[in-house]
Amino acid sequence: MSESAVKNIDGQVYREVLGHYPTGVAVVTGRADDGEHLALVVGTFSSVSMDPPLVSFMPMKSSRTFDRLSRCESLCVNVVGEDQQDVVRTLAKRWENKLDGIEWFASPSGDAVLADSVAWIDTRIRETVEAGDHLIVLCEVHDMAVTNPVSPLIFHRGDYGGFACSTPA
Ligand SMILES: Cc1cc2nc3c(=O)[nH]c(=O)nc-3n(C[C@H](O)[C@H](O)[C@H](O)COP(=O)(O)O)c2cc1C
């Protein structure tokens, strides 16, 4: 569909409607040339393909952190848990040195895995596609593990929560 054929939807309506769709929360980390450990909170992380193993996320084109992450040799996706809400809020507010004072360990690729993350996924960027004011970043998975199998953090209608299974145990 050409850009001109796309209906003009009011930004507030777009946000309100899509805010009713819940997302998980992930933190994408990487190491910059100067050694700084970078981190970007995303609600747009998704699994894409098992064969070959691919995942994706969608940074804003204006993201200064992604501009630096895009030049990293590898990226690590942290799936964060319900109890990591405070860390997520802190990271999302910071502009630089986002991991200062935050506990983490290194994934096999050397990128940061936040303490208590549910899972980590070591990746390399395969392709970046322009999509309006965002980018779709397709990443190859090189290694992955579940390290803390607790409820993931969920973002829904502007707020955070956990996941409760509706099936009785
Ligand atoms: C729950 C949540 C989900 C977010 N999802 C995204 C996302 O998918 N893509 C994105 O670029 N920014 C997302 N953000 C905003 C960034 O984490 C970050 O605050 C902002 O991009 C900072 O700009 P910087 O990249 O220039 O540091 C999200 C923030 C929160 C709190």
The ligand as an SDF file (V2000), in Angstrom:
LIG
                    3D

 31 33  0  0  0  0  0  0  0  0999 V2000
    7.2950   -0.5070   28.4410 C   0  0  0  0  0  0  0  0  0  0  0  0
    8.1210    0.2700   27.4420 C   0  0  0  0  0  0  0  0  0  0  0  0
    8.2270   -0.1710   26.1420 C   0  0  0  0  0  0  0  0  0  0  0  0
    9.0010    0.5360   25.2070 C   0  0  0  0  0  0  0  0  0  0  0  0
    9.1080    0.0510   23.9360 N   0  0  0  0  0  0  0  0  0  0  0  0
    9.8940    0.6790   23.0560 C   0  0  0  0  0  0  0  0  0  0  0  0
   10.0980    0.1170   21.7560 C   0  0  0  0  0  0  0  0  0  0  0  0
    9.5730   -0.9390   21.4190 O   0  0  0  0  0  0  0  0  0  0  0  0
   10.9130    0.8100   20.8960 N   0  0  0  0  0  0  0  0  0  0  0  0
   11.5370    1.9810   21.2750 C   0  0  0  0  0  0  0  0  0  0  0  0
   12.2680    2.5430   20.4640 O   0  0  0  0  0  0  0  0  0  0  0  0
   11.3660    2.5170   22.4990 N   0  0  0  0  0  0  0  0  0  0  0  0
   10.5770    1.8870   23.3920 C   0  0  0  0  0  0  0  0  0  0  0  0
   10.4260    2.4130   24.6460 N   0  0  0  0  0  0  0  0  0  0  0  0
   11.1120    3.6710   24.9850 C   0  0  0  0  0  0  0  0  0  0  0  0
   12.6150    3.4160   25.2420 C   0  0  0  0  0  0  0  0  0  0  0  0
   12.8080    2.3860   26.1590 O   0  0  0  0  0  0  0  0  0  0  0  0
   13.4160    4.6130   25.7560 C   0  0  0  0  0  0  0  0  0  0  0  0
   12.8660    5.1450   26.8960 O   0  0  0  0  0  0  0  0  0  0  0  0
   13.6270    5.6900   24.7490 C   0  0  0  0  0  0  0  0  0  0  0  0
   13.7700    5.1720   23.4870 O   0  0  0  0  0  0  0  0  0  0  0  0
   14.9180    6.4210   25.1520 C   0  0  0  0  0  0  0  0  0  0  0  0
   15.4880    6.9730   24.0510 O   0  0  0  0  0  0  0  0  0  0  0  0
   16.9760    6.5930   23.6030 P   0  0  0  0  0  0  0  0  0  0  0  0
   16.8740    5.3350   22.7920 O   0  0  0  0  0  0  0  0  0  0  0  0
   17.3250    7.7640   22.7660 O   0  0  0  0  0  0  0  0  0  0  0  0
   17.8080    6.3850   24.8230 O   0  0  0  0  0  0  0  0  0  0  0  0
    9.6660    1.7240   25.5950 C   0  0  0  0  0  0  0  0  0  0  0  0
    9.5730    2.1690   26.9240 C   0  0  0  0  0  0  0  0  0  0  0  0
    8.8240    1.4530   27.8330 C   0  0  0  0  0  0  0  0  0  0  0  0
    8.7410    1.9520   29.2520 C   0  0  0  0  0  0  0  0  0  0  0  0
  1  2  1  0
  2  3  1  0
  2 30  2  0
  3  4  2  0
  4  5  1  0
  4 28  1  0
  5  6  2  0
  6  7  1  0
  6 13  1  0
  7  8  2  0
  7  9  1  0
  9 10  1  0
 10 11  2  0
 10 12  1  0
 12 13  2  0
 13 14  1  0
 14 15  1  0
 14 28  1  0
 15 16  1  0
 16 17  1  0
 16 18  1  0
 18 19  1  0
 18 20  1  0
 20 21  1  0
 20 22  1  0
 22 23  1  0
 23 24  1  0
 24 25  2  0
 24 26  1  0
 24 27  1  0
 28 29  2  0
 29 30  1  0
 30 31  1  0
M  END
$$$$
